[in-house]
Amino acid sequence: MRNPSAAVEQHLRKMGLVCSAILSGVVVFSAVVWYLVNRGGFTSPEGLPNYLATLFNLVAFVALLKAHFLPRLFPPPPAGASEEALLTRHGRNTILGFALREGAGFIALVGVLLTGRQAGGFALAGLAIIAMVFAWPRLDQLEG
């Protein structure tokens, strides 16, 4: 698709807006959690098991992995499929992938709030943000 059609350009703009909203939500929630934890606006509940932070981070990491391998779960349209079928598949994979990455970031950040252990939670939230940037909707995703 060297010269994308108007439908492809519109699709990529629409996906870009959806992905921007999802990415913004994770970034803003990260900033809020950082502010609350570091400024003493929120203290973690006491009596929680020590392994809880690791469990939250593990669940978040698994969600990130699932987002990465999501396109393999849905078979591509047959050769010669219509442009609409390609755009539908790309849109579904993009939105589901970003939702999984968003969920991973939120799970890690909720783990920070509940346990007070910041390093792993913020690292996974940052990894989710970086994964979103690298998975940004592009024309070459439609070609492959």
Residue pairs with C-beta under 8 A, 6 or more apart in sequence:
1 8
1 139
1 142
1 143
4 12
4 139
5 83
7 83
7 84
7 87
8 83
8 87
8 139
8 142
11 87
11 90
11 91
12 137
12 138
12 139
14 91
15 90
15 91
15 94
15 95
15 137
16 136
16 137
18 94
18 95
18 98
19 94
19 98
19 132
19 136
19 137
22 98
22 99
22 101
22 102
22 132
23 98
23 129
23 132
23 133
25 102
26 101
26 102
26 105
26 106
26 125
26 128
26 129
26 132
27 129
29 105
29 106
29 109
30 105
30 109
30 122
30 125
30 126
30 129
33 109
33 112
33 113
34 118
34 122
35 41
36 42
36 113
37 112
37 113
37 116
37 118
42 113
43 116
44 113
44 114
44 115
44 116
45 114
48 114
48 115
52 111
52 114
52 115
53 111
53 112
53 114
53 115
53 117
53 120
53 121
54 120
55 111
56 107
56 108
56 110
56 111
56 114
56 115
56 121
57 108
57 111
57 120
57 121
57 124
59 107
60 103
60 104
60 105
60 107
60 108
60 111
60 121
60 124
60 125
60 128
61 104
61 124
63 100
63 101
63 103
63 104
63 107
64 100
64 101
64 104
64 124
64 127
64 128
64 131
66 100
67 96
67 97
67 98
67 100
67 101
67 104
67 131
67 135
68 97
68 131
70 93
70 96
70 97
70 100
71 93
71 97
74 89
74 92
74 93
76 89
77 85
77 86
77 89
86 142
87 142
90 137
90 141
90 142
94 135
94 137
94 141
97 135
98 132
98 135
101 128
101 131
101 132
101 135
102 128
102 132
104 124
104 127
104 128
105 124
105 125
105 128
105 129
108 120
108 121
108 122
108 123
108 124
108 125
108 128
109 121
109 122
109 125
111 117
111 120
111 121
112 118
112 121
112 122
112 125
115 121
